[in-house]
Amino acid sequence: MAVGLACISPINPQSILHIEEARSSIPSDFQPVRREYILTVDRNKPGNSVATKRGRDSIRFYKNNGGKLATFRQDLDEYPPKVFLENRGRAHVKPIKSGDNQRAGNDIQKFITGLPGTAANNATYKDGDQVEIVVPNFYGLFCRDAF
């Protein structure tokens, strides 16, 4: 089993804020607190739609329980992302800017698939491997300090 640190770029401030909110918020009837820092990779495989189902279930539960809908140029962001087992179909969901959400998702995808130019040093993380999502903050920790 491999363990790694995935860093969300500081150019994605809404994604960073959502991760921090999800990890520290008070739960409501439909927004669970998701304190997980260490996440288990469990992505889609050909013929396996488990991660896709987790994403749909999280969004459906959020919408059916009065969650705020995304507006123009927004996506419903989930933490933990659906590619991680800890999502369980009950992720913390929040509308954020589409570009921000998609860039952050791309950061995570590049990291766990080991694409060139990532901190994963071209290591591919397999299902069952664990990753910690690191978010830069304005108090001194930046992604470069995490590696």
Secondary structure, DSSP 8 states (H G I E B T S, - for coil): --EEEEE--TT-HHHHHHHHHHHH----SS-------EEEB---BTTB-HHHHHHHHHHHHHHHTT-----TTEEEEEES-TTBGGGTT--EEEEEEHHHHHHHHHHHHHHHHT-TTSTTTT----TT-EEEEE---TTS--GGGG-
